[in-house]
Amino acid sequence: MTTKLVTFKTNHTILAGVDCTSDTEIVITKPVQVIVQPTKDGPMMGFAPFLDFAEEFNSGIKIGMENILCITTPNRDLENQYNKMFGSGIEIASTIPKL
C-alpha cells in the first residue's frame, strides 16, 4: 500500500494508504480528510477524521472507482505529516544535503 490523495467526485479529498485491487474498486486504510483552513498568514492544510469509527479503518475500506475523480501523489510535507500520525514517523527529506 502506498500513501495517496483520493479525490471523490463530490470534491472531498482524503489521504490514506491505497491499494488498487481491481479496475472497479480500491481499498483504503487509515484515511483522513484533507481540509484547507484560512488563516491570517494564508491557507493552511489540516486533517479531519474520516471513517475512523469504522471497524475497517485499519484493515481496509473498499470504495468503488465510480465514486473517485482522481488518485494522486501527496506532496512531501503532507505525506510527512500523515506518516507522523500513522506511519513509522520517518520523514522523507525534500533535498539531499551537501557533505
C-alpha positions as CSV (number, residue, x, y, z in Angstrom):
1,M,0.0,0.0,0.0
2,T,1.2,3.5,-0.8
3,T,0.0,6.8,0.6
4,K,-2.2,8.6,-1.9
5,L,-4.6,11.5,-2.2
6,V,-8.0,10.3,-3.3
7,T,-10.4,13.0,-4.6
8,F,-14.0,12.0,-4.8
9,K,-16.5,13.2,-7.4
10,T,-18.0,15.2,-4.6
11,N,-14.7,17.2,-4.5
12,H,-13.8,15.8,-1.0
13,T,-10.1,14.7,-0.7
14,I,-8.7,12.1,1.6
15,L,-5.2,11.0,2.4
16,A,-4.8,7.2,3.0
17,G,-3.0,4.1,2.3
18,V,-4.3,2.9,-1.0
19,D,-4.2,-0.4,-2.7
20,C,-5.7,-0.6,-6.2
21,T,-7.1,-4.1,-6.1
22,S,-9.0,-4.0,-9.4
23,D,-10.4,-1.7,-12.1
24,T,-13.6,-1.4,-10.1
25,E,-12.5,-0.7,-6.5
26,I,-9.7,0.4,-4.3
27,V,-9.0,-0.4,-0.6
28,I,-8.0,2.4,1.7
29,T,-6.6,2.2,5.2
30,K,-6.3,4.9,7.9
31,P,-8.0,7.6,5.9
32,V,-8.1,11.3,6.9
33,Q,-9.9,14.1,5.2
34,V,-7.6,16.8,3.9
35,I,-9.1,20.2,4.7
36,V,-7.9,23.7,3.9
37,Q,-8.5,26.4,6.6
38,P,-7.9,30.1,6.0
39,T,-5.6,31.8,8.5
40,K,-4.2,35.3,8.7
41,D,-1.0,34.0,7.1
42,G,-2.8,32.3,4.2
43,P,-4.4,28.9,3.7
44,M,-3.3,26.0,5.9
45,M,-3.8,22.3,5.4
46,G,-5.1,20.1,8.1
47,F,-6.6,16.6,8.7
48,A,-10.0,15.7,9.9
49,P,-11.2,12.3,11.0
50,F,-12.7,10.2,8.1
51,L,-14.5,6.9,8.9
52,D,-12.3,6.4,12.0
53,F,-15.3,4.9,13.7
54,A,-15.4,2.0,11.2
55,E,-14.1,-1.4,12.1
56,E,-12.3,-1.5,8.8
57,F,-10.3,1.7,9.4
58,N,-7.1,-0.2,9.9
59,S,-7.8,-3.3,7.9
60,G,-9.2,-1.7,4.7
61,I,-12.3,0.1,3.4
62,K,-13.5,-0.8,-0.1
63,I,-14.5,2.1,-2.3
64,G,-15.9,1.8,-5.8
65,M,-13.9,3.5,-8.6
66,E,-17.1,5.1,-9.9
67,N,-17.0,7.4,-6.9
68,I,-13.5,8.6,-7.5
69,L,-12.4,11.6,-9.6
70,C,-8.7,11.1,-9.3
71,I,-5.9,9.4,-7.3
72,T,-2.7,11.5,-6.9
73,T,0.6,11.6,-5.0
74,P,0.7,13.9,-2.0
75,N,3.5,16.4,-1.7
76,R,6.3,15.6,0.7
77,D,5.1,17.8,3.5
78,L,1.6,16.4,3.5
79,E,2.9,12.8,3.4
80,N,5.4,13.6,6.3
81,Q,2.5,14.9,8.5
82,Y,0.5,11.8,7.7
83,N,3.4,9.5,8.5
84,K,3.9,11.2,11.9
85,M,0.3,10.2,12.7
86,F,0.0,6.7,11.2
87,G,3.3,5.6,9.7
88,S,6.8,4.9,11.1
89,G,7.3,8.6,11.9
90,I,10.2,8.7,9.5
91,E,10.2,11.9,7.4
92,I,11.2,12.0,3.8
93,A,13.8,14.6,3.1
94,S,12.9,17.1,0.4
95,T,16.5,17.6,-0.6
96,I,19.8,15.8,0.0
97,P,22.2,17.9,2.0
98,K,25.7,18.5,0.6
99,L,28.5,17.0,2.6
